[in-house]
Amino acid sequence: MLFAVGGRDGEMYVNGRALTQQWADSLRTEVPDLASDVTRLQAMRTKRLDSPPEDRTLALAGSCIDPNCHTPH
């Protein structure tokens, strides 16, 4: 199973590690059935990293009540 979380500065984390090319290739080898999902997450990562910082806010703008969340949104 894959789980992804956006992190600081637009980085995408999958299963606890930054989604680098090396990690993506390893995931594709370990779980070939999810290769298309890894590719889709890489595309999301690229889009996030290429977007201006002001566009990196969460879609939950104004409704986040997580006390551990320290990012403005």
LINTAWO-V495515 format. One record per residue. N is the residue number from 1. SS is DSSP state (h for helix, s for strand, l for the rest). Layout:
BEGIN
((N SS) (N SS))
END
This chain:
BEGIN
((1 l) (2 l) (3 l) (4 s) (5 s) (6 s) (7 l) (8 h) (9 h) (10 h) (11 l) (12 s) (13 s) (14 s) (15 l) (16 l) (17 s) (18 s) (19 l) (20 l) (21 h) (22 h) (23 h) (24 h) (25 h) (26 h) (27 h) (28 h) (29 h) (30 h) (31 l) (32 h) (33 h) (34 h) (35 h) (36 h) (37 h) (38 h) (39 h) (40 h) (41 h) (42 h) (43 h) (44 h) (45 h) (46 h) (47 h) (48 h) (49 h) (50 h) (51 l) (52 l) (53 h) (54 h) (55 h) (56 l) (57 l) (58 l) (59 l) (60 l) (61 l) (62 l) (63 l) (64 l) (65 l) (66 l) (67 l) (68 l) (69 l) (70 l) (71 l) (72 l) (73 l))
END
